[in-house]
């Protein structure tokens, strides 16, 4: 039986980051993966999604400048962009596995199950022991438990489509639903979003979320709120009919975007004395499970932090330090900005309420008017010392500006502090002094 200092289960960004940190410190490390090496983000998540969104962004700019330099605005060519995406995704799995082997670690392919707190068996035959384990198994899509649920495709399926249908329906109204709708709409497909209540993007300021809905509606996306899907039927023509009380919609394809669930149910964790809840592996403030030998990081853990790749990477670095004895302090998360890559983009960071809130429609400002944005909105939250403590943005450049505001919050900046800085002009950063 092979023995290691640490075995990592899951070869996504978090698991791989921890593996390299531990190996660099002199540990013997094995990584076990039962699917694609590299994990969700580079294979079938954020990275391929951003490739598709590059086409959306280019088309948006042309739409905004139609009759102001551009006469025709073509739809995104899905087939060509999908082929371009494969340039990034195809090498990931092999490259990730080869990297582990090349660094002198052991790469193990297969399905692991715990036998005890310090031993796993892979594929029912091969046994491995370790002083510590790190669970980095991520999440997977959850599906509505309704008649016809087998007809639902996932975001993974969407990003791998070889042809975009003429009519597509997405069930759910979280960030994944909005991003997939944005991409499909840019290809010329008729897009429907169905949601069981009237609170899309519930983690965001309602006014800003509804403004994003309005802008997507103006681009042709059909929103159906307060529709609780009850069944999906297949028609004789090979289409799908979505049924709810007083509602029917026939479409070419149905995507389920109703949340994600942790990949913690195939590991026999009870044999390792690891406790879970419906949100994932229960961990303490050192990301240690109920077993002192087993840690968990990334999307599989039951915490309130956003399930994002940079968060998982931060946790990987922290757990590596804990295992190596380099720290004993509890994990302390920095500010975490979140972005919905819609059209336009919606972003937030920090507090959403404070001693003073400055909401501004900045559509007429040169930063946004020179590209003819339909509407741009920025909300800055201040404390009683006039320090920036939060922000919400709805603009085409929200994904960049939110990072600048994150740093401003971290450094407790006030209006006076901003005035001491010189930013490139004219840019979104140079507008900062007028936003507070």
Buried (B, 14 or more C-beta within 10 A) or exposed (E): EEBBBBBBBBBBBBBBBBBBBBBEBEBBBBBBBBBBBBBBBBBBBBBBBBBBBBBBBEBBBBBBBEEEEEEEEEEBBBEEBBEBBEEBBEEBBEEBBEBBEEBEBBBBBBBBBBBEBBBBBBEEEBEBBBBBBBBBBBBBBBBBEBEBBEBBBBBBBBBBBEEBBEBBBBBBBBBBBBBBBBBBBBBBBBBBBBBBEEBBBEEBBEEBBBBBBEBBEEBEBBBBBEBEBBBBBEEEEEBBBBBBEEBEBEBBBBBBBBEBBBBBEEBBBEBBBBEBEEBBBBBEEBBBBBBEBBBBBBBBBBBEEBBBBBBBBBBBEBBBBBBBEEBEEEBEEEBBBBBBBBBBBBBBBBBBEBEEBBEBEBBEBEBBEEBBBBBBBBBBBBBEEBBBBBBBBBBBBBBBBBBBBBEBBEEEBBBEBBEEEEBEEEBBBBBBBEBB
